[in-house]
Amino acid sequence: MKIRIDSAVLADAVAWVARSLPNRPSVPILGGLLVEAGGDAVVLSAFDYETSARMTVPAEVFDEGVALVSGKMFADIARSLPSGPVTISTEETHTELVCGSARFTLQMLPVADYPELPVMPTQTGVVPSDDFARAVAQVFVAAGRDELLAIYTGVRVEIEGDTISLLATDRYRMALKELKWNPADAKAEGAAIVPGRVLNEAARSMASGETISLSLSGTDLGDGLIGFSGQAADGTRQLTTRLLGGEFPKFRHLLDVKANLSVRLKTDDLVAAVRRVALVAERNTPMRMVINEDGVVLDAATGDQAQASEALEAVVTNYVGTEAEMTAVGFNPHYLADALGALDAPYTHFSFTAPGQPCLVQGVDDADGEPRADYRHVIMLMRLPG
């Protein structure tokens, strides 16, 4: 194999593929990065039996061929190369990279021992990349991070005709986002639980193109694959991952909050206030939101060491001053900050039922408008001391 490729293109492609390499591969061969040259392009691939990543970039191919090298080392070298063309050539046991006066030699791994990469499933539909990246970010914030509870680290993807629904929960908060897409079959239906980390990486890294292609096979029983394909600045990116098995928590009913008390505030003012007051919030203690008829007060403390409070103007609906138990609620400040960051709306609308019960958070486009129905974020309220 012998190819020539721009160093910036190579560095970007290798860095993206290398992100899918396992930190501690179960077998050493999985730490390899596969390089396949043919036609007028080179394909870089990584695979750990669960997730595969491929990137195809243009290159000047003198001799077609395949090489397998240490992925982490290859990524470090590609990142450090000077600007200019890179020549990559292989001999029987090693690969050589030459860029200007810089020269590197890498021992090759046995290609015959590398597992066969999964085939991309048949395309299920296409979604605008910006919309998809924003939608995934809005729900991924509510997904769990504890790998011991794998089902909570997933995002449930539901397809019904021209609508995709994304759902995530870590048991303390839930998020639902609905968006339109172009299905290959107008009557398409299905559901899958996708590893949240992979879904977020696919959506974020493929947002530079106009669309992202989704390819789904199998069901939410975990016996299938989902694939993503999209254009990057210098080539085509593809990701596949195995679906998670198990039953996803049924929480849609918790998103249908019938508000006994509603509060609406300017999002920017609220985000800034939460950030300031949270500075003194003791770990695992709530930030209080005290609600009165014309506004709210946020307060938090770390014992007697530090206290903070800030008042904000708000539109309060159905306020009942005689019900003292409804005037103060407790939020996990980090969960509240995450929800506000995901809204992407000038106003924030809170729907409360009772203390200790789920609170629905939605974005609003203007002060007198209706809350957006396409994104709903529920936070379980914390019990206040006393």
Secondary structure as GFF3:
##gff-version 3
##sequence-region A 1 386
A	DSSP	beta_strand	2	6	.	.	.	ID=ss1
A	DSSP	alpha_helix	7	18	.	.	.	ID=ss2
A	DSSP	three_ten_helix	28	31	.	.	.	ID=ss3
A	DSSP	beta_strand	32	38	.	.	.	ID=ss4
A	DSSP	beta_strand	41	47	.	.	.	ID=ss5
A	DSSP	beta_strand	51	58	.	.	.	ID=ss6
A	DSSP	beta_strand	60	63	.	.	.	ID=ss7
A	DSSP	beta_strand	65	70	.	.	.	ID=ss8
A	DSSP	alpha_helix	71	80	.	.	.	ID=ss9
A	DSSP	beta_strand	85	90	.	.	.	ID=ss10
A	DSSP	beta_strand	94	99	.	.	.	ID=ss11
A	DSSP	beta_strand	102	107	.	.	.	ID=ss12
A	DSSP	three_ten_helix	111	113	.	.	.	ID=ss13
A	DSSP	beta_strand	123	128	.	.	.	ID=ss14
A	DSSP	alpha_helix	129	140	.	.	.	ID=ss15
A	DSSP	three_ten_helix	147	153	.	.	.	ID=ss16
A	DSSP	beta_strand	154	160	.	.	.	ID=ss17
A	DSSP	beta_strand	163	169	.	.	.	ID=ss18
A	DSSP	beta_strand	173	180	.	.	.	ID=ss19
A	DSSP	beta_strand	182	183	.	.	.	ID=ss20
A	DSSP	beta_strand	189	195	.	.	.	ID=ss21
A	DSSP	alpha_helix	196	205	.	.	.	ID=ss22
A	DSSP	beta_strand	211	217	.	.	.	ID=ss23
A	DSSP	beta_strand	225	231	.	.	.	ID=ss24
A	DSSP	beta_strand	236	242	.	.	.	ID=ss25
A	DSSP	three_ten_helix	252	255	.	.	.	ID=ss26
A	DSSP	beta_strand	261	266	.	.	.	ID=ss27
A	DSSP	alpha_helix	267	277	.	.	.	ID=ss28
A	DSSP	three_ten_helix	278	280	.	.	.	ID=ss29
A	DSSP	beta_strand	287	292	.	.	.	ID=ss30
A	DSSP	beta_strand	295	302	.	.	.	ID=ss31
A	DSSP	beta_strand	306	313	.	.	.	ID=ss32
A	DSSP	beta_strand	315	317	.	.	.	ID=ss33
A	DSSP	three_ten_helix	324	326	.	.	.	ID=ss34
A	DSSP	beta_strand	328	331	.	.	.	ID=ss35
A	DSSP	alpha_helix	333	343	.	.	.	ID=ss36
A	DSSP	beta_strand	347	352	.	.	.	ID=ss37
A	DSSP	beta_strand	358	364	.	.	.	ID=ss38
A	DSSP	beta_strand	375	380	.	.	.	ID=ss39
###
